Amino acid sequence: MSTSTIVFVFLGLFLLGGAYSFWKQKLPKGVVLLLVLGSGMCLATGLMRI
C-alpha cells in the first residue's frame, strides 16, 4: 500500500468520525451531509487505490 492510500483511508475515517460527532451534537444536517459525502469519497478513493 502506498502512502496516499493510507492518507485517503485515514482522512475518510476521520471525516466519518467528525460527521458522527456533529450528528450527536445535533448540528445542521447540511454540515453532517457534507462531511459524510467527503468521507465517502475519501474512503472510495483509498480503497480503489489498494
N, CA, C and O atoms as a CHARMM CRD file, in Angstrom:
* protein
*
  200
    1    1 MET  N      0.84100  -1.17800   0.00000 PROA 1      0.00000
    2    1 MET  CA     0.00000   0.00000   0.00000 PROA 1      0.00000
    3    1 MET  C      0.88500   1.24000   0.00000 PROA 1      0.00000
    4    1 MET  O      1.88900   1.31700   0.70900 PROA 1      0.00000
    5    2 SER  N      0.49000   2.17900  -0.79700 PROA 2      0.00000
    6    2 SER  CA     1.25900   3.41200  -0.86800 PROA 2      0.00000
    7    2 SER  C      0.81200   4.38400   0.21600 PROA 2      0.00000
    8    2 SER  O     -0.20900   4.18700   0.87500 PROA 2      0.00000
    9    3 THR  N      1.59000   5.41700   0.37700 PROA 3      0.00000
   10    3 THR  CA     1.29400   6.41500   1.40800 PROA 3      0.00000
   11    3 THR  C     -0.01100   7.13900   1.12400 PROA 3      0.00000
   12    3 THR  O     -0.76400   7.43500   2.05100 PROA 3      0.00000
   13    4 SER  N     -0.29000   7.42700  -0.13400 PROA 4      0.00000
   14    4 SER  CA    -1.52100   8.14400  -0.46100 PROA 4      0.00000
   15    4 SER  C     -2.76100   7.30800  -0.12600 PROA 4      0.00000
   16    4 SER  O     -3.78500   7.86100   0.27500 PROA 4      0.00000
   17    5 THR  N     -2.67900   5.99800  -0.28300 PROA 5      0.00000
   18    5 THR  CA    -3.79500   5.13600   0.07300 PROA 5      0.00000
   19    5 THR  C     -4.08700   5.22800   1.56200 PROA 5      0.00000
   20    5 THR  O     -5.24000   5.35400   1.97300 PROA 5      0.00000
   21    6 ILE  N     -3.04100   5.16400   2.36100 PROA 6      0.00000
   22    6 ILE  CA    -3.20000   5.24600   3.81100 PROA 6      0.00000
   23    6 ILE  C     -3.76400   6.59900   4.21200 PROA 6      0.00000
   24    6 ILE  O     -4.61400   6.67400   5.09900 PROA 6      0.00000
   25    7 VAL  N     -3.30700   7.66400   3.57400 PROA 7      0.00000
   26    7 VAL  CA    -3.78800   9.01200   3.89400 PROA 7      0.00000
   27    7 VAL  C     -5.26700   9.14500   3.55400 PROA 7      0.00000
   28    7 VAL  O     -6.03100   9.69000   4.35000 PROA 7      0.00000
   29    8 PHE  N     -5.68600   8.65900   2.39100 PROA 8      0.00000
   30    8 PHE  CA    -7.08700   8.76300   1.99600 PROA 8      0.00000
   31    8 PHE  C     -7.99900   7.97000   2.93000 PROA 8      0.00000
   32    8 PHE  O     -9.06600   8.45500   3.30600 PROA 8      0.00000
   33    9 VAL  N     -7.59700   6.76700   3.30400 PROA 9      0.00000
   34    9 VAL  CA    -8.42300   5.96000   4.19500 PROA 9      0.00000
   35    9 VAL  C     -8.48600   6.61200   5.57500 PROA 9      0.00000
   36    9 VAL  O     -9.55900   6.68200   6.17400 PROA 9      0.00000
   37   10 PHE  N     -7.35700   7.08600   6.08100 PROA 10     0.00000
   38   10 PHE  CA    -7.34000   7.75200   7.38600 PROA 10     0.00000
   39   10 PHE  C     -8.20300   9.01100   7.36100 PROA 10     0.00000
   40   10 PHE  O     -8.96000   9.25700   8.29900 PROA 10     0.00000
   41   11 LEU  N     -8.09800   9.80400   6.30700 PROA 11     0.00000
   42   11 LEU  CA    -8.89400  11.02300   6.19900 PROA 11     0.00000
   43   11 LEU  C    -10.38300  10.69900   6.11500 PROA 11     0.00000
   44   11 LEU  O    -11.20300  11.39600   6.71200 PROA 11     0.00000
   45   12 GLY  N    -10.73400   9.65200   5.38100 PROA 12     0.00000
   46   12 GLY  CA   -12.13100   9.24500   5.29300 PROA 12     0.00000
   47   12 GLY  C    -12.68800   8.82800   6.63900 PROA 12     0.00000
   48   12 GLY  O    -13.81200   9.19400   6.98400 PROA 12     0.00000
   49   13 LEU  N    -11.91600   8.06600   7.40500 PROA 13     0.00000
   50   13 LEU  CA   -12.37200   7.65700   8.73400 PROA 13     0.00000
   51   13 LEU  C    -12.45000   8.84400   9.68800 PROA 13     0.00000
   52   13 LEU  O    -13.34900   8.91500  10.52600 PROA 13     0.00000
   53   14 PHE  N    -11.50800   9.77300   9.56100 PROA 14     0.00000
   54   14 PHE  CA   -11.51500  10.97600  10.38800 PROA 14     0.00000
   55   14 PHE  C    -12.75900  11.81500  10.11400 PROA 14     0.00000
   56   14 PHE  O    -13.41400  12.28200  11.04600 PROA 14     0.00000
   57   15 LEU  N    -13.08000  12.00600   8.84400 PROA 15     0.00000
   58   15 LEU  CA   -14.27700  12.77400   8.49400 PROA 15     0.00000
   59   15 LEU  C    -15.54900  12.06000   8.92200 PROA 15     0.00000
   60   15 LEU  O    -16.51500  12.70400   9.33100 PROA 15     0.00000
   61   16 LEU  N    -15.55600  10.75000   8.83100 PROA 16     0.00000
   62   16 LEU  CA   -16.72000   9.98600   9.26900 PROA 16     0.00000
   63   16 LEU  C    -16.93000  10.12900  10.77800 PROA 16     0.00000
   64   16 LEU  O    -18.06300  10.24900  11.24300 PROA 16     0.00000
   65   17 GLY  N    -15.85200  10.11600  11.52500 PROA 17     0.00000
   66   17 GLY  CA   -15.95200  10.34100  12.96600 PROA 17     0.00000
   67   17 GLY  C    -16.45000  11.74500  13.28000 PROA 17     0.00000
   68   17 GLY  O    -17.23100  11.93500  14.21200 PROA 17     0.00000
   69   18 GLY  N    -16.00600  12.72100  12.51200 PROA 18     0.00000
   70   18 GLY  CA   -16.47600  14.08600  12.69600 PROA 18     0.00000
   71   18 GLY  C    -17.95400  14.22200  12.37400 PROA 18     0.00000
   72   18 GLY  O    -18.67900  14.93800  13.06500 PROA 18     0.00000
   73   19 ALA  N    -18.40400  13.54400  11.33400 PROA 19     0.00000
   74   19 ALA  CA   -19.81800  13.58600  10.97900 PROA 19     0.00000
   75   19 ALA  C    -20.66400  12.96600  12.08700 PROA 19     0.00000
   76   19 ALA  O    -21.72600  13.49000  12.42400 PROA 19     0.00000
   77   20 TYR  N    -20.20400  11.86500  12.64800 PROA 20     0.00000
   78   20 TYR  CA   -20.93100  11.22400  13.74700 PROA 20     0.00000
   79   20 TYR  C    -20.99000  12.15300  14.95700 PROA 20     0.00000
   80   20 TYR  O    -22.02900  12.27700  15.60700 PROA 20     0.00000
   81   21 SER  N    -19.87100  12.80100  15.24900 PROA 21     0.00000
   82   21 SER  CA   -19.82600  13.72700  16.37800 PROA 21     0.00000
   83   21 SER  C    -20.77600  14.90300  16.16400 PROA 21     0.00000
   84   21 SER  O    -21.50500  15.29100  17.07700 PROA 21     0.00000
   85   22 PHE  N    -20.76700  15.46500  14.96300 PROA 22     0.00000
   86   22 PHE  CA   -21.65200  16.59000  14.66200 PROA 22     0.00000
   87   22 PHE  C    -23.11700  16.16200  14.72400 PROA 22     0.00000
   88   22 PHE  O    -23.96800  16.93100  15.17100 PROA 22     0.00000
   89   23 TRP  N    -23.41700  14.93800  14.27800 PROA 23     0.00000
   90   23 TRP  CA   -24.78500  14.43300  14.31900 PROA 23     0.00000
   91   23 TRP  C    -25.25200  14.27100  15.76500 PROA 23     0.00000
   92   23 TRP  O    -26.39700  14.58900  16.08800 PROA 23     0.00000
   93   24 LYS  N    -24.35600  13.77100  16.64500 PROA 24     0.00000
   94   24 LYS  CA   -24.70900  13.61200  18.05200 PROA 24     0.00000
   95   24 LYS  C    -24.93300  14.96900  18.73000 PROA 24     0.00000
   96   24 LYS  O    -25.71100  15.06300  19.67900 PROA 24     0.00000
   97   25 GLN  N    -24.25100  16.02900  18.24500 PROA 25     0.00000
   98   25 GLN  CA   -24.41000  17.36400  18.81000 PROA 25     0.00000
   99   25 GLN  C    -25.60700  18.09800  18.21700 PROA 25     0.00000
  100   25 GLN  O    -25.89800  19.23300  18.59500 PROA 25     0.00000
  101   26 LYS  N    -26.29900  17.44100  17.28400 PROA 26     0.00000
  102   26 LYS  CA   -27.47600  17.99000  16.61000 PROA 26     0.00000
  103   26 LYS  C    -27.17000  19.28900  15.86000 PROA 26     0.00000
  104   26 LYS  O    -27.94500  20.24400  15.89700 PROA 26     0.00000
  105   27 LEU  N    -26.03100  19.29900  15.18500 PROA 27     0.00000
  106   27 LEU  CA   -25.67800  20.42900  14.33400 PROA 27     0.00000
  107   27 LEU  C    -26.45600  20.31800  13.02400 PROA 27     0.00000
  108   27 LEU  O    -27.06200  19.27800  12.76500 PROA 27     0.00000
  109   28 PRO  N    -26.45500  21.35900  12.19400 PROA 28     0.00000
  110   28 PRO  CA   -27.25300  21.33600  10.95700 PROA 28     0.00000
  111   28 PRO  C    -26.94700  20.11200  10.08100 PROA 28     0.00000
  112   28 PRO  O    -25.80100  19.68800   9.93300 PROA 28     0.00000
  113   29 LYS  N    -28.02200  19.57300   9.51200 PROA 29     0.00000
  114   29 LYS  CA   -27.88500  18.34900   8.71300 PROA 29     0.00000
  115   29 LYS  C    -27.06600  18.56300   7.44900 PROA 29     0.00000
  116   29 LYS  O    -26.46900  17.61800   6.93400 PROA 29     0.00000
  117   30 GLY  N    -27.02800  19.79600   6.93900 PROA 30     0.00000
  118   30 GLY  CA   -26.23100  20.07700   5.75400 PROA 30     0.00000
  119   30 GLY  C    -24.74400  19.88800   6.00300 PROA 30     0.00000
  120   30 GLY  O    -24.01800  19.39600   5.13900 PROA 30     0.00000
  121   31 VAL  N    -24.29800  20.28000   7.18000 PROA 31     0.00000
  122   31 VAL  CA   -22.88500  20.11900   7.54200 PROA 31     0.00000
  123   31 VAL  C    -22.54900  18.64500   7.68700 PROA 31     0.00000
  124   31 VAL  O    -21.50900  18.18600   7.21500 PROA 31     0.00000
  125   32 VAL  N    -23.43500  17.90700   8.34300 PROA 32     0.00000
  126   32 VAL  CA   -23.22100  16.47100   8.53200 PROA 32     0.00000
  127   32 VAL  C    -23.20100  15.76400   7.18700 PROA 32     0.00000
  128   32 VAL  O    -22.35200  14.90500   6.94900 PROA 32     0.00000
  129   33 LEU  N    -24.12100  16.11600   6.31400 PROA 33     0.00000
  130   33 LEU  CA   -24.17400  15.50300   4.98600 PROA 33     0.00000
  131   33 LEU  C    -22.91100  15.78800   4.19100 PROA 33     0.00000
  132   33 LEU  O    -22.40000  14.90800   3.49800 PROA 33     0.00000
  133   34 LEU  N    -22.41000  16.99900   4.28700 PROA 34     0.00000
  134   34 LEU  CA   -21.17800  17.35600   3.58000 PROA 34     0.00000
  135   34 LEU  C    -19.99800  16.53500   4.08400 PROA 34     0.00000
  136   34 LEU  O    -19.17500  16.07700   3.29100 PROA 34     0.00000
  137   35 LEU  N    -19.91200  16.34900   5.38800 PROA 35     0.00000
  138   35 LEU  CA   -18.83900  15.52600   5.94500 PROA 35     0.00000
  139   35 LEU  C    -18.97100  14.06100   5.52800 PROA 35     0.00000
  140   35 LEU  O    -17.97200  13.40200   5.24000 PROA 35     0.00000
  141   36 VAL  N    -20.19500  13.56000   5.49800 PROA 36     0.00000
  142   36 VAL  CA   -20.40600  12.16600   5.08900 PROA 36     0.00000
  143   36 VAL  C    -20.03000  11.96900   3.62100 PROA 36     0.00000
  144   36 VAL  O    -19.41000  10.96800   3.26200 PROA 36     0.00000
  145   37 LEU  N    -20.40600  12.91700   2.78400 PROA 37     0.00000
  146   37 LEU  CA   -20.04800  12.80600   1.35800 PROA 37     0.00000
  147   37 LEU  C    -18.53200  12.87200   1.16700 PROA 37     0.00000
  148   37 LEU  O    -17.96900  12.09800   0.39200 PROA 37     0.00000
  149   38 GLY  N    -17.87600  13.78700   1.86400 PROA 38     0.00000
  150   38 GLY  CA   -16.41800  13.88100   1.78100 PROA 38     0.00000
  151   38 GLY  C    -15.75000  12.62000   2.28900 PROA 38     0.00000
  152   38 GLY  O    -14.77200  12.14900   1.70900 PROA 38     0.00000
  153   39 SER  N    -16.27600  12.07700   3.37000 PROA 39     0.00000
  154   39 SER  CA   -15.73600  10.84000   3.92600 PROA 39     0.00000
  155   39 SER  C    -15.89500   9.68500   2.93900 PROA 39     0.00000
  156   39 SER  O    -14.97100   8.90000   2.72900 PROA 39     0.00000
  157   40 GLY  N    -17.06800   9.59800   2.34600 PROA 40     0.00000
  158   40 GLY  CA   -17.30900   8.52600   1.37900 PROA 40     0.00000
  159   40 GLY  C    -16.38400   8.61200   0.17500 PROA 40     0.00000
  160   40 GLY  O    -15.88200   7.59700  -0.30900 PROA 40     0.00000
  161   41 MET  N    -16.16500   9.83000  -0.30400 PROA 41     0.00000
  162   41 MET  CA   -15.26500   9.99500  -1.45900 PROA 41     0.00000
  163   41 MET  C    -13.82800   9.62900  -1.09500 PROA 41     0.00000
  164   41 MET  O    -13.13400   8.98500  -1.88200 PROA 41     0.00000
  165   42 CYS  N    -13.37800  10.03700   0.09600 PROA 42     0.00000
  166   42 CYS  CA   -12.01500   9.70100   0.51500 PROA 42     0.00000
  167   42 CYS  C    -11.84600   8.19800   0.70200 PROA 42     0.00000
  168   42 CYS  O    -10.84500   7.62400   0.27300 PROA 42     0.00000
  169   43 LEU  N    -12.82400   7.56200   1.34100 PROA 43     0.00000
  170   43 LEU  CA   -12.73500   6.11700   1.53900 PROA 43     0.00000
  171   43 LEU  C    -12.76800   5.37000   0.20900 PROA 43     0.00000
  172   43 LEU  O    -12.02300   4.41000   0.01000 PROA 43     0.00000
  173   44 ALA  N    -13.63500   5.81600  -0.70000 PROA 44     0.00000
  174   44 ALA  CA   -13.71600   5.15000  -2.01200 PROA 44     0.00000
  175   44 ALA  C    -12.39800   5.30300  -2.77600 PROA 44     0.00000
  176   44 ALA  O    -11.91600   4.35900  -3.40200 PROA 44     0.00000
  177   45 THR  N    -11.83500   6.49200  -2.71400 PROA 45     0.00000
  178   45 THR  CA   -10.54900   6.72500  -3.39700 PROA 45     0.00000
  179   45 THR  C     -9.45500   5.85200  -2.79500 PROA 45     0.00000
  180   45 THR  O     -8.68000   5.22800  -3.52000 PROA 45     0.00000
  181   46 GLY  N     -9.39700   5.81100  -1.46400 PROA 46     0.00000
  182   46 GLY  CA    -8.38500   5.00000  -0.80800 PROA 46     0.00000
  183   46 GLY  C     -8.53500   3.53200  -1.11200 PROA 46     0.00000
  184   46 GLY  O     -7.54500   2.84200  -1.35500 PROA 46     0.00000
  185   47 LEU  N     -9.77800   3.03700  -1.10200 PROA 47     0.00000
  186   47 LEU  CA    -9.99300   1.62300  -1.36100 PROA 47     0.00000
  187   47 LEU  C     -9.73800   1.25100  -2.82100 PROA 47     0.00000
  188   47 LEU  O     -9.29300   0.13900  -3.10500 PROA 47     0.00000
  189   48 MET  N    -10.01600   2.17200  -3.75400 PROA 48     0.00000
  190   48 MET  CA    -9.74700   1.88200  -5.16300 PROA 48     0.00000
  191   48 MET  C     -8.25600   1.89800  -5.46700 PROA 48     0.00000
  192   48 MET  O     -7.81500   1.26600  -6.42700 PROA 48     0.00000
  193   49 ARG  N     -7.47500   2.61100  -4.66400 PROA 49     0.00000
  194   49 ARG  CA    -6.02900   2.67300  -4.88600 PROA 49     0.00000
  195   49 ARG  C     -5.29600   1.44600  -4.34900 PROA 49     0.00000
  196   49 ARG  O     -4.11500   1.25200  -4.63700 PROA 49     0.00000
  197   50 ILE  N     -6.00200   0.60700  -3.55800 PROA 50     0.00000
  198   50 ILE  CA    -5.34300  -0.56800  -2.97700 PROA 50     0.00000
  199   50 ILE  C     -4.98500  -1.54300  -4.03100 PROA 50     0.00000
  200   50 ILE  O     -4.42100  -2.59600  -3.73200 PROA 50     0.00000
